[in-house]
Each structure stands twice: as C-alpha cells, then as structure tokens.
Amino acid sequence: MKIKCMLDKRYYSEKPTGKDVGAIQNRITPMDITVEDLSNELIRGASFKAPSMNGRTDSSWVSQQLFALDFDEDTTIEEELNRCKELDILPVFGYTSFSHTKEQHKFRLVFCMDSIINDYDTAKQIQSILMGLFNKSDK
C-alpha cells in the first residue's frame, strides 16, 4: 500500500540549517510511496512532511494519512514504545534524529491511519489527540 506525503530525497548527514532549510522547502514534493520505502529514505537522511500539500501554508493542505510525533527531551525510545503498547497504538516506524545520543534520545514515531484524511480539521484533531496521549512529545 502506498501513502501520500511530501518528500525531499536530498540526503543530509546532519540537521539542515540556513539555506538548506529553504532549499528543502523548494524541493519537497508530493509523493506516493510505501511506508517501507519512506522509512528507508528517512534513515538515509531525506526530509518529509506528513501531509500532502499544494504549497507551504496550512491553506495548501490537501490530505494526510501519516502523523508524526517528535521526542527531544525527558523520555527514551523504549519508554514511548511501551506507551504505544499500553495504548495499543503502534507506529508504522520510528527513527532517530541527527542529534540523538545514548544519553539523550531524540527521535520520531510515525503513525499511519487506515484511510486518507481529507478534512483538515479532522487531521488537526488526530495530531492533537496523539500529542495528548504522548505528552512527552514536542508541542
């Protein structure tokens, strides 16, 4: 099964800054991709946005099937995966951020809905609910 998201296939070995961020915004394109292929692209250093968009602003939002949570402080991958099991809400994949260390876990968990969400308010509610359930995620 393929999902829709936005992907930039330029690979980075560290967090992009400055001009690179703007370049990613210009290059990132809507794509139909399998979850497995997307996870492999992200592991290699690609960048993505969960929603499919026709531009850069909220008003250009088209649809969304993936929802991602960032974790940068006060938790570990194991703690959050245990929380996933407790809630019976399992991510389709997760990956570490460029600044992840054994001492300070920095990572993202990605969740996939069974169907595409075509209503922006519904997508925002899903993201908000996930953030509430996983209260150590970045706001």
N, C-alpha and C positions, 0 to 999 in steps of 0.2 A: 504494500500500500504506500502510495506517495502522499506527502503532505505539502502544503503551500507555506512558504516562509520567504524571507529576504536573506540573500547570501552574498557575501563578497569572498571570492576564492583566492584573494591575495593572502599569503600566509605570513604571519608575524611570529617572532620568537620571544617578543616582549610586548607589553601593553602599548598599543599605539597612542601617540600623543601628537599635539600640534597639528601640522599639515596632514599627517596621516589620517587623523580622525575625519577631517573634511574630505579627504580623498575617498575614504571608505563610504561616507555618505553619498558621494557622487557615483561610486561604482556599484554599490549594493543593489541587487536586482531581485525581482520576484522569481521564485523558482519552485518547481515541483520536484521533490526529492524524497527518497526513502529516509526513514528515521536512522537507519544504519549508516547510510551514506552521509547524512548530515552530521552524525556524531563523529564519523571519521574525519570529515572536513574540519570540524572544530578542534579535534585533537591535534590536527596538523597546524592549527593557528589561524584558521579562517574566522571571519566575523559574521554574525547573523542577527536578525531581528525576528522575533516570533510571529508578529502579524504580517500579513501580506498587505502592501500599501502601494498607492499610486503616487507617492510623494513623501515628504518628510514630516508632515504635521498630522495631528490627530484627525483632522478633517479628511485626510487622504487614506485613512484606514479602510481596508476592503473586507478582510475576513481574518479569522485566526483559528488555529487548531492546536498550536503549541503554546504552553505557558511556562515561563522560566522564573525561577527564584534564585537570587544571588545571596550567598552567605559569606561574610567577610570577617565577622567577629563573634567571639563568645560561644562557639559551637564547633563540632567536628563533623566530618562526613558520616562517621559511624552513628553519632547521636541523631542526626537528621534522617538517616536511613532507618534507624529504629523507630523514629517518629512516623515515618512513612508506613512502616509495617503495622504500628499501633492503629493508625487511621485507615489502613487498607487503601491507601492512595499511593501507588507506586509510580516513580518516574520511569520514563522510557529510557533515559540515560542521564548520566551526570558527568561532569568533567571539572578538573581543577583550573583555576585562574593562573595567569602568569606569575603572580606573586605568592602562590600557595607554598607553604613550608610545612614540615612536620610539626613545628611548634605553633604555627598559626594557619589553620585551614582556611582557604579561600576557594570557593567552588560554586558551581551552579547545578541545580537539579532541573530537569526539563520534563514536563508532563504533557501528555497528548490526549486530547479529547477524542471520543469515538466518532464524532462528526464535526464538520466545519461550523464554526460560529460566524454567522453573517450579520449579527446585531452588535454594534459597538458597545452599547450599554451592558449587554449580557457578558461580553468579553471582559469589560472592566470589572464587573461583579465577580466573575470567576477568579480573576487575578487578585482582587481584594480578599476574597474568601481564602484562597491559598495562602496569602500573606498573613492572614489572621490565624490560620491553622498552624503555620510555621512561623511563629512570632520572632524567631531569631534571624529571619531573612531580612535583607536590606529593604528599607522602605522606598 
